[in-house]
């Protein structure tokens, strides 16, 4: 019997921050995949190489980690005051599922460069040299991101001396502003429960203090010591412990219910990207995964975060926004781990090194708001051209 040919879809493979993903222009997708639905999900899973029972994504562009199983769709925006719309899809590795419930803060750094190179911006807005300001509508969560993209000779500048822990080589700095990052999801408030610290009951685990925040991405912050951790753990300490992974997933599921993101813990399996779970500890020296020592004097606190059921090798960009926002609010577990008090920026230690993020929180009528969170990342095109998938894959 005849076999279907492969079809060719224009795409770019890009690194943004500490993540990698396949980037598409919306108009380049096959027509039946231009709208949300099963066809689009099936196409993106086949591009990435999922679902893969071997959990390696050998037959696709994915790298078999939460940081490298990602897809992005970018289009010209018709929304006033915005240049492009950005939609992020987190592709599950071993199950047939694309999670559209949140943003990827790391890949946000690559959206502006991709949009410029793909001709999605008004040429009059793109300087030959200097900085191109790209206003991005993050469609997953309905928020604005402003990217400051360096330009040189009429093209995006990708090389430079900006170093980002978790990324091997230096590159050009892309500064990101996440505007009004709180109230990003269904919870409807920065602190969905109305409290900066809650007692979270998790059957089989116990009752834990938790800061439940919806800023950047819905996140559950815990105290490392209450979990029996130091806060200096690297990936192996968590990812090689099945009981620890099960415990974190139980916490995530019950925290999601408490935050109003899902109605029942059983729904957590269909919402793997959010919420995130992170644990914090006061500053203390440790050796990062690269072998470099991080000194206590160089950080305000330590943070470790779970992503798609595994301890992240560095820090998700959206979780960094949540960290910066929570640190700015007195009394949260993040703020207390950093020493308490008022602050407008925080530098935290993660498994690969350190990261600085800024945010200003204001309380009015008992309600906390944050106008913007700011951090720097870098981005680079790794390969561009086209991906190929069997014509009957979607």
Beta strands, then each sheet from edge to edge (+ up, - down):
strand 1: 6-16
strand 2: 19-25
strand 3: 70-76
strand 4: 84-91
strand 5: 98-99
strand 6: 130-138
strand 7: 143-152
strand 8: 155-156
strand 9: 173-179
strand 10: 198-202
strand 11: 206-214
strand 12: 218-223
strand 13: 276-282
strand 14: 286-287
strand 15: 293-294
strand 16: 301-307
strand 17: 310-311
strand 18: 345-350
strand 19: 353-364
strand 20: 367-390
sheet 1: 5+ 4- 3+ 2+ 1- 20+ 9- 7+ 6-
sheet 2: 5+ 4- 3+ 2+ 1- 20+ 19- 18+ 16+ 13- 12- 11+ 10-
sheet 3: 5+ 4- 3+ 2+ 1- 20+ 9- 7+ 8-
sheet 4: 5+ 4- 3+ 2+ 1- 20+ 19- 18+ 16+ 17-
sheet 5: 14+ 15-
end
